[in-house]
């Protein structure tokens, strides 16, 4: 952007560089003076104090020179482009101060003072089901193995025929988990789920509601755009509900297995091929070359 704005003229772009350089020089000299002042406040040896005073005097002289040059540059080059560097530095300073203030507020909020350590009375588990496939069966198995006080599966009736087939298959497989169907007259799935989970939580404020969401683990970025969008929307809404815990149950698709193998593949370190080092233990050795055909 700056190259286009200044027509790639070095004479005009150098104004930004000069301001940045002398601001850095002035700030570094100021920091060194503060450094020596802190050391002098605790040092008792006279010889070391003399060395520190000499170093502080050198930094003070450097500060006066760099500050003088900075003032001259600002006065003479301000309208020629130096104001851009000043505005950018001011913006970054305010931004970093705001970020630091945010972290300080969060740290104060997270301090353990009168935190309620009482255990919940009961834990209600809810497994979200869209259709009966491998990720759903994995989520049901995990929820059953966790042994909650109550466990149920929940689906949203967006299309009546699909819900009927799901109920029929549910009974045929004999899954020992009750399946609750939430009506959705406007063919939406998010609001009925959030409303039901919050209603369960409202009926028992001292209990905890655990929601299991099956998710696909994919190996390509474009697959992420095609899958898990509904799960992300549900999690995004439920995370704002106190007393509701959301658990993602991952199911690895074939593409994720191949991507994981590619990520774990370790290449030769620099110089190993030249030295003829053998393959690592976690690498597959290269197949031997076939002898030439006679």
N, C-alpha and C positions, 0 to 999 in steps of 0.2 A: 504493500500500500504506500509506504513512504517513497519507494523508488518511483512509483507512478506519480505521486503527488509532487515530488521534487524533480521530475524529468530525469532521474538518474544522474543528476549533477553532483559530483563529489564536493564541490565548493559549498553547495547548499546543505548537503547531508552532514558535512563535517561539523556543523554547528551543534547538532544533536550529540555527536561524539564528544566534543569539547566539554559541554555541560556535564555529561555523565561522568567523564574522567575526573574533572576537578571536584565534583560533588563527592565522588568516592575517595579522592585524596584527602579532602577536608574532613570527611567523616572518619576515615581511618586514623588521621592524626589526632582528632578529638578523642577517639577511643583509646589510643595509646596513652594520652595524658591522663585519662581517667584510670587506666590500668596502673600507671606509676603512682598515682595518688592513693589508690587502695593499698598498694604494697608499702608505701611509705608510712601509712597509718599503723601498720603492724610490725614493721622492721625496726630492730633496736641496734643492730650493728652499724657503727659509724661509717666504716668503709663501704659497705653495701648501700647505705643511704646516700653517700656521696655519688656513687655510680648511678643510682636511680635518679638523683636530682639532675645529673648531667644528661641522662637519657631523656628526662622530661623536658629539659631545656631545648634539646635538639628537636623533639617532637613539637614543642611550642613554636619554635622558629619555623618548622615546616608547616604548621597550621596557619601561621600568619601569612606565609607566602602563598599557599594554596588558596586560602580564603580571599586574599587580595585579588589573585588572578580570577577566581570564581566571580567576584563582584564585578570586575571589569568585563568579563565575558557576558554576564547577565545584562549589564547595562548596554553593551555595544551590539550584542547578537540576539537580544530577546525577540525582537520583531522579525528577525531573519530565520527563525525556526527554533531558537532555544526554548521558546515557551512550550513547544510540544513535549520536550523532555521533562520540563518542570511539571506540566500537567500530568504526564504519565507517571512520574515518580510520586506525585501527590496522590494520585488515584490508587496506586499500588500500596502506598503507606496506609491510606484509609481502609483499603480492602483487608490488608493483613491485620490491622488493629481490630477490625470487626470480626474477623475469623478468630483471633485470639480471645476476644470478649465472649464470643459464642462458646468456645471450648471451656472458658472459665465458668460460665453460667451452667453448662452441662455438668461439669465436675462438681460444682456446689450442689446441684440437684441430685447427684448420685451418691452423695455422702451418706453413709449408713448411720442414722441417728435413732429414730423411733420406728425402725422398719418392723412391720408385723411378720413375725416368723411362724405364726400359727399355720398348721397344715390345713389344706382344704378338706371339707367334710367328705366329699366324694368327687370322683372324676368321671365325667360323661364323655364317651368317645363317639365321634361321628365320622363315618367314612363316606366321602362324596363319590357317587357312582354315576357315570354317564351311560356306560354300557358295560357288559360283562366281558372283559378281555383280560389279558395277562397282567397289566398294571393294576387293574382293579382287584384281581385275586391276590396279588402280592400285598396290596394295602390292607385287604381284609385279613390276610394271614398275620401280618405284622400287628395289626390292632388286636386280634384275638390272642396273640402270644403275650401282649402287654398286660392282659388281665385287668381291665378297668372295671369300675363298679357297674356301669351300664355301657352297652355297645349297640349301635344301630347303624345301618346304612341308609343314606338319603339320596334320592334322585329327584330331579325336577321334570315334571310332565310337560315337555314342550310339544311333542307329537304323541297323540294317544296310541297309535298303532305301535310305535317303538316302545312305549312304556309297557304296553300289554305283552309284547314279546319278551321284554326284560323280566317282567314278573313271572312269565311262564318258564323261562330258562332258569330263573332263580329257584323256583319250586322244583324243577326237574333235577337240578344239581344238589338239592338238599342242603343249601348253605345255612348253617345254624346261626344266622344273624338276621334279625328282622329288618325288612326293607320298607322304609317310609317314603311315600310319594307325595311331593309337594306340588300343588296345583299352580299353574302359571297361565292365566287366561290370556296374557299378552305375549306369550311365547318368549319370555325372558327368563334367564336362569339365575342371574346374580342376586337380584333383590329378594326372591323367595328364600334362597339359602341364607343370606345375611339376616333376614327377618326371623327365620326359624332358629338360627344359632343364638341370636340375641334374646329370643323368647325363652329358650332353655336356660340361658344364663340368668335372665330376670326372675325366673321361677325359683332358682336356688342361688342366691347371691354368694353364699359361702362355698359353692362348688366351683370346679374348674371344668371347662369344656375344651376337649381336645379334638381338633378337626384334622383328619388325614386326607391329603390330596394326592392322588397318583399323578406322577409327572414323567415325561419322557426325557431321557438323557440322549442328546443327539451329538453328532460329530461334525456338523457343518453349520456355519453361521446362518445360512439361509433356511436350514431346517428349524432353527429356533423361531424364525418368523412365522412358520407354518404350524407349529405345535406350542402347547403350554400357554397360549394366550388367555384362555378361560381360567386356568389355574392362577395365573398372575393377577388377574382381576379379582378373583375371590380372595386371594391372600392380601392384596392391597386394601380390601375393605375390612377384612376380619382383624388385621393387625391393629386397627384403631379401637378395637373393642376390648375393654379390660376383662380379665378373667378368661380369655379365649386364647388357647395356644394352637398354633398352626404347624403341622408336621408334613413335610414333603416326603413322599415315598418314591424314590427314583427307580425307574425301569430303564435299563440300558438297551437302546436299540443297536442293531448291528453296526451302524455307522459310527457310534460312539466307541465301540470296541476297537475298530480300525484306527480311529483318531487317537485313542489312548496308546496304542502300540507305536504310532508314529511319534507321539510326544515322548515316550520313554526310550526311544531309540537313541543311544549314545554314540556320537561320532568319535573318530580317532582324535586324540589330543595332538597338538602341533608337534611334528617331528616323529610321531610314532610310525607312520607309514614309511618314512625314509629310513628309519632304523630297523624296519622289519619286525616291529613288535607284534605279538600274537593278538587276536581279538580278545576283547574283555569277556569276563564270565557271563555278563548279561547281554552279550551280543551274539548273534548267530554267525558262526564262521562262514566265510565266503566259500562257495562250492569250488572244488579243485577244477583246474582247467582240463578239458578233455585232450588226450593226445591227438596229434594231427593224423588224419587218415592217410594211409600209405596208398 
